Amino acid sequence: MATDKFVHMQPGLDSPADDCEAVVLGTTFTPARALYVGTGGDVVVVTVKGQAVTFSNVPSGTFMPVRASEVRVTGTTASNIVALR
């Protein structure tokens, strides 16, 4: 296993993600700093402040810099979404 030389440094908002998980639509997850959309389409997120927002026509391979805790089933046509923390 590789040694993380930055383990003792405090991460900032512009730091790369150090954890990620595949998003299960309709299930809340630990708030993410960004989402990766593998296969494009519409993405309906719930922000960490509880607001539902629709992002239309998100292209495949897009990193979305939005703090979200859920991706809704209804209205989401994109797939292969990953939450980055």
MARKOL-297093 format. One line per field, with one value per residue (C-alpha): residue in one letter; chain; x, y, z. Coordinates in nm, 4 decimals, decimal comma, m for minus. Example, Ala and Ser with C-alpha at 12.3 -4.5 7.8 and 13.67 -1.06 7.14 Angstrom:
BEGIN
code [A:S] $
unit [A:A] $
u [1,2300:1,3670] $
v [m0,4500:m0,1060] $
w [0,7800:0,7140] $
! end
This chain:
BEGIN
code [M:A:T:D:K:F:V:H:M:Q:P:G:L:D:S:P:A:D:D:C:E:A:V:V:L:G:T:T:F:T:P:A:R:A:L:Y:V:G:T:G:G:D:V:V:V:V:T:V:K:G:Q:A:V:T:F:S:N:V:P:S:G:T:F:M:P:V:R:A:S:E:V:R:V:T:G:T:T:A:S:N:I:V:A:L:R] $
unit [A:A:A:A:A:A:A:A:A:A:A:A:A:A:A:A:A:A:A:A:A:A:A:A:A:A:A:A:A:A:A:A:A:A:A:A:A:A:A:A:A:A:A:A:A:A:A:A:A:A:A:A:A:A:A:A:A:A:A:A:A:A:A:A:A:A:A:A:A:A:A:A:A:A:A:A:A:A:A:A:A:A:A:A:A] $
u [0,0000:0,1274:0,2233:0,0122:0,2643:m0,0193:m0,2059:m0,1166:m0,2182:m0,5554:m0,7521:m0,8939:m1,1818:m0,9401:m0,7746:m0,8333:m1,0871:m0,9491:m1,2559:m1,5333:m1,8332:m2,0721:m2,4011:m2,7169:m3,0007:m3,2529:m3,0193:m2,8541:m2,4770:m2,2047:m2,1961:m1,9711:m1,7537:m1,8255:m1,9983:m1,8582:m2,1097:m1,9932:m2,2862:m2,4500:m2,8075:m3,0100:m2,8980:m3,1294:m2,9294:m3,0214:m2,7670:m2,6261:m2,8716:m3,1666:m3,2463:m3,3366:m3,1746:m3,1913:m2,8823:m2,9959:m2,7964:m2,4808:m2,2238:m2,0563:m1,7284:m1,8279:m1,7109:m1,9879:m1,8529:m2,1668:m2,1968:m2,4667:m2,5992:m2,8402:m2,9083:m3,2791:m3,4259:m3,7079:m3,5776:m3,2239:m3,1388:m2,7591:m2,5851:m2,2524:m2,2394:m1,9650:m1,9561:m1,6107:m1,5134] $
v [0,0000:0,3475:0,5922:0,9094:1,1911:1,4370:1,2441:1,5007:1,8053:1,9745:1,9454:2,2621:2,3194:2,3134:1,9887:1,6718:1,4225:1,1578:0,9330:0,8441:0,6169:0,5110:0,6978:0,4925:0,7091:0,8083:0,7226:0,9879:0,9745:1,1526:1,5042:1,5224:1,8102:1,7157:1,4591:1,2822:1,1952:0,8973:0,8802:1,2136:1,3291:1,5264:1,5177:1,6119:1,6717:1,7623:2,0113:1,9966:2,2765:2,0627:2,2319:2,0122:2,1381:1,9996:2,0194:1,9616:1,7904:1,7247:1,5768:1,2413:1,2736:1,5931:1,6831:1,8828:2,1074:2,0914:1,9989:1,7336:1,4620:1,2871:1,2350:1,1843:0,9006:1,1120:1,3337:1,1920:1,0369:1,0381:0,7284:0,6048:0,8913:0,8993:1,1180:1,2641:1,3698] $
w [0,0000:m0,0866:0,1870:0,2018:0,2505:0,3144:0,5858:0,8540:0,6477:0,6863:0,3582:0,2037:m0,0372:m0,3300:m0,2167:m0,4164:m0,2847:m0,0524:m0,0525:m0,2946:m0,3295:m0,6013:m0,5639:m0,5149:m0,6453:m0,3783:m0,0894:0,1276:0,1571:0,3514:0,2022:m0,1010:m0,2209:m0,5830:m0,8020:m1,1062:m1,3802:m1,5851:m1,8260:m1,9016:m1,8572:m1,6058:m1,2402:m0,9541:m0,6364:m0,2813:m0,1492:0,2021:0,2859:0,1734:m0,1582:m0,4564:m0,7778:m1,1323:m1,3529:m1,7107:m1,9854:m1,7830:m2,0255:m1,9656:m1,7746:m1,5890:m1,2383:m1,0682:m0,7896:m0,5755:m0,2061:m0,2173:0,0134:m0,2247:m0,5931:m0,6496:m0,8538:m0,9970:m1,2737:m1,2835:m1,6205:m1,5781:m1,4424:m1,3099:m1,0594:m0,7963:m0,4839:m0,4060:m0,0532] $
! end
